[in-house]
Amino acid sequence: MSEASYKAACHVSNLHDTDAAIQDVVTNVAARMGGRTDLALVFVSGHHVRRIDLITSSIYDLIAPGTLIGCTGVSVVGNEHELEGQPGIVVLALSLPGVELHTFSDSDIDWPRSKEDPERLIAAMQADRADLRGVMLLADPFTPIMGLLPALSDVLKRSPDVPAVPMFGGIASAGRQAGDNRLLRNDEIRNGGVIGLSFLGRLRVETLVSQGCRPIGRPLVITGARRNVIETLGGKPAMAAFQELAVELSDHERELIQDKGLFVGRVVSEYREHFGRGDFLVRNVIGVDQDHGMLAVSDLVRIGQTVQFHVRDAETAHEDLEMLLAAQQFDDPPLAGMLFTCNGRGKHLFSEADHDATTIRAAMPGLPIAGFSAAGEIGPVGNSTFLHGHTASIALIRGV
């Protein structure tokens, strides 16, 4: 990768005054870019949502990006900072020669009418292009993303021997009511729906999804299920199977279950003899039927799937993220990164500020990072993309 060809600059401000904050951000980014900017990624906390038009116009005036995309979040991430409970504006500017950037929205997708005819989805995301490298998706929390995401994921799959095009992103989180959030797509400011950005051409996009859980016990096969309820595991009532396992747990693991709840990991690809952390899609246990010994989870389940119980804590979440980042030491340094971290992580989980951002920067010093604390994180596990919770979804961009 030639430094003269690709360029990135990121700056974040926690100033309360919107005029001062955006001036701080755009002047710093413009000075470091010193010319052509193909893409500006913009994330804004709810403190500044009423002046969102000023923010976008200032970016166009001083940075003049070819493409602008972003959204509002309860807090923003910039470089090594996660501005929890603070006002925040972050801009990541990128010069990407040889890269084509294509934006789309839910109006281009025409969901749910396109459910039966995926050609509209393919056209919206440019999914038929062999040089499609990655797709970023941002959505309003009051948009039914759960139905749309599997369809988008399916059209990004290639042949069985070729990994799917990675899709990543997050759910806007600045407002608790419909219409309170903002999605930014070039000069358009939306208060709902879905927007996306397809990266095509001379770059690589790699995604890391840290669910922050570890398996306990052993894998079990679902032998009875309906919708999101696991009735039996290995022929036994699901609770009975768990209680057998619980006898062998340490005191610390029992405390974690009592404190943080119990999780179930569903194996994404059954074509393995042994399963590790990255092989599971982790979901919460959301209900227990003591009379019948059944478990309800936050996902659809079916007979024949392999699952394993999981626990989550700060130590496990830190270890999981570090393990994913360790593999990056064998690759070229990325040009930039995007971090979509759950608004339930941060100080809520780690009891310290800036955990995910500083962990990434420790592994990749000086990496420009932009993102936000999301109300749901989008990222792949195996060859499919899912909506997660309590997760850090990371996208790394490299030139080629």
N, C-alpha and C positions, 0 to 999 in steps of 0.2 A: 504494500500500500504506500503510495507516494504522499508525503505530507503536503506537498504543493497542490495536489489534486483534490484531496478531501480535507474538509475543515469543520470543526465544531466549536461552539462557545455556549456556555450556559451561565446564567446569573440569576440569583434569587434575592428578593427583598422582603423583609418583614416590617417595613414602615407602615404605619397606620394610614397615613394620608395617601390616597390613590394617586394623585398627581405626582407626588414625590417618589412613590414606589415605582411607578411605571417609568418615570424619567431615569431613575437609578438603574433599572433593569435594561432598558433599551440602549442607553448610552454606553453601558459597559459591554453589552453584546455586540453592538455596532462597531465599537472600537476594536474588539478582538477579531471580528470577522473581516473587517477592512475591505469589504467588497461584496461579491456575489453571495446571496443566500437563497438556496433553493427551498428550504423548509424551515418553518418556525413552529415548534411545539409549545403550546401555551397552557399553563394550568394556573387557576385563580381560585383563591379561597372565597368563601361566602362574604367576607368582610368587604370585598370590592365588587360584588356582583352588580350593584346599581350603576357602576361606571364602566361596565364591560365594553361599551362602545368606544370610550376614550382609550381603553387599553389596546383594543385591536387597531384603532386608527393610528395610535402612536407607534405601534410595531410596524405598520405599513409605511409610515412617514420616515422612520429612521433606519429600519432594517430592510424594508422592501422585499419580503420573501415571495418566492414564486407560489408557494403553497403555505397556508396557515391552518392548523387544526389544534383543537384542545377542548377543555371543559372546565367546569368548576368542581371543587372538592372541599370537604370539610377542613382539610389541611393540604399543603403542597409540599413536594419534595424537590430540593435543589442541591445538587452536588452531595455534600455530606450532611445536609440538614433536612430534618422532617419537622416542619413548623406546626406542631400540634398546638391547637388552641391559640394560634397567632394568625394575624393577617399575613397573606403571602401571595406573591406573584413570581412565577418562574417562567423563563423563556429559554428554550434550547434551540439554537440556530445551527443549521447544517448546510454546508456546501457539498453537493453530491453529483459531480460530473459523471455523465453516463448513466444516470439513474432517472427513471420516469416515475413521477408521483401522480397517482390517480385517486381522487376523493369520490366518495359516494354517500348516500343517505338512505333512510328507510323508504323515501319516495321513489328512489331508483330501484330498490329491491322489490317494492310492491307486495309486501308480505301482508296477509297470508295467501293471497291469490297465487303467488309463485311457488307455493308449497308443492303443488302437483306438477309444476313445470320449472325445473331448476335452471333453465336457460337464462331467465331474468337475473337470478342470483349470480350465475357465471359471468354474465355481461357486466353487472354492476361492479364486481370485484376484479374483473379481468382474469378470472380463474382459468381461462383457456390458454393463457399465455405461458409458454414454457419458461420465460424469464421472470415469472412472478416469484418474488423472494420472501414476502411476508405481508401480513395484513394486520393493521391496528384497528381495533373496534372500541368505540366509546358510546355509551348508552345512558339514557335517562333511567332512573330506577323505577319509574312508573310506566315503562314500556315493557311489554311481555317478551323479554329477551330469551326466556327459557325455551320457548317454542322455536324461535328463529335460529338460535346458536347451533343446534345440531344440524340444521339444514345447511348453514354456511360452512360448518366444519366438513360436511360430507362432500361438498363440491371442491374443497381444497385438497382432497385425497388424490394421490396419483396411483400408479400401479402398485401391486403388493410389495414389490422390491424397492420402491422409492418412497422416502418419507413424505408425509403430507406437508404442504406449505404451512409454516407456523402462523397462528393467529393469536394475538395477545391484546391486552387492554384492560379497561375497568369500567365500573358503573359510577357515574357522577354522584357526589355525596354531599354537596353543599346545602341542599334544601330538603326538608322533610315532607313537603307537600308538592303535588303535581304543579309544574310551572315554575318552581323555585330555582331549578338548576339551569345552566346554560351549556349548550354545545356550540363550538366554534368551528365553522367550515369556511375557510377563505373569508369573504366579506359578509357571510351569513351568520347571524346569531339566532340560534334556535332554543326554545324552552322545553323541548321534548324530543322523543324519537331516538334514532340511532345514526351515527356518522362513522365513516371508516376511511382508511387510507391504505392503498395498495402500493407497495414498493416493488419496482420492476427494474431489471438491468444490472448494472455493475456494483453489486454489493451482496453481502451475506447478512442474514438475520438469524440469530440464534436465541432461543427462548429457554429460560430456566424457571421452573415452577417449584417453589419451596412450600410444601403443605405443612411442614413443621410438626409432623406426627411420627411416631414409631410403632411398629406392630408389637403386639403382645400375644402370647399363646402360639397357636399354630393355625394354618389355613383350614377353613371348613367349607363344605359345599352346601349351598342352599337347596334343601329338599322340599320345602314348602314355602310359597310366597304368593302374595297378591298385591299389586300396585306397589306401594312403598312399605309394605309390612313383611318382615321376615318371620315366617311361622315356625319353620323347623330348620335346624342345621345338623347335617349328618344323621337325619332321622329322629333327632331329639328336639323337643321344644327349644326355641332359640335361647330363652332365659336359662334353661337347664344346662345348655352347652356353655353359656357364659359362666354360670356358677361353678361348673367343673373346673373351668380355667381359673376362676378367681381364687381358688384354694392355693394355687401355685404362685400367685402374685406377691411381690414384696409389699411391705407396709407403705412405701413411698408411692408405688403404682396404685394402690387402693386409695390413697389420699388424693392422687391426681384425678382419679375417676370421680371421687366425691366432690372435688373442688372445681375441676374443669369440664367434667362430663365424659361420657363414653363415646367413642367414634368407631365407625365400621369402614374399613377399606375394601373396596371392590376391585378385584383384579381386572385390569383393562385388557390385557392380552393373556389368554389362557394357554398360549403355546409356549409355556416354560415349565421346567421341572421345579425350579426354586424361585421364590418371589422376595424382592427387596423393597425398600421404601419407594423407589420411583415407579414401581409396578402397580401401585394402588391409587384409585381415586377415593379420597377420604371424605366421608359424610358424617354428619351428626346423628346420634341416636336422639330422636325427638319425642319418643313416647314408649312406655312399657305397659303391656297388658299382663298384669300379674296372674289373673285368673287362668289365662290360656298360655302364658309363657311366651308371648310374641313381642317383637321389637319393631317399632316404626322408625324409619330413617328418612333423611331429607333427600331421597332419590328413588327412582323406580328400580325395582329388583325383580329377578325372575329365577325360576328353578334352574339349577345347573351352574349358576355363577359361583365362583370361589371368592370368599371373603375372609377377612381377618380383623379381629378387634384391634383398636389403636388407642394410644393415649397421647396427650399433647401437654407440653410445658415449655417454659422459656429456654431451658437448657437443651431440650430436644430440638426446638425451633432454630436455635442458634447453630447447633451442630449440623442440622439438615442444610441450612443455607451455606455454611462454610464448606460442606462436602460438595455441593453443587459448584461452588466457585473455584474449588481447588483444581478442577479439570481445566479451567480457563488458563492456567499457567502454561499449558502446552500449546497455546494458540497465540497468534499475533494479538497485540493489545487492541481492544475495540476502539472505534472512533467515538462512540457515545453509547449511553445506556438509558433505558426508560424503566422506571420502577412503579408498579401498581401494587401497593401494599394495603392490606386490610385495615380499616379504621379500628379494628379490635386488636391490632398488634401494637406497635409503638410502646408507649409507657404503660398501656393496659396490660400487656403481656410481659414485657421485659423489665419494667420498673426503671427504665432509663430512656433518655431521649436519643433519637437518631440511630437506633440500633441497626435497622436494615441498610440504611444509606451508608453508615460508617463501615459496616462489615463488607459491603461491596467495594467501597473505596480503599479499604485496607488490602483487598485482594488485587485491585486494579487501580493503583494510585493515580490521582489526577483525572480520573475518568469523568467527563461531563455527564451528569445524570439529571433527568427531570421526570417528574411524575406527581402522584397525589395519593392520599389515603382514600381508598375506594369503598363503595358499598357492596362490592362483589368484584372479584378479580377474574380476568379471562386469560386462559393459557392452556396449552396442550399437556395431556398426559398420554403417553403412548402416541398413537396416530390420530387421536381425536382431540378436539378442543372442548373445554368445559368451563362452566361458571363455578368459581370456588368461593370459599369463605375462610378467613383466618390465614390467608396465603399471601406470599410475596411472588408476584409474577414479574419477571424481568425479561427485557428484550435488549440484546446487544447488537449493535450495527458495526459491520466491518466493511471497508472498501476492498475491492479486488483488482 
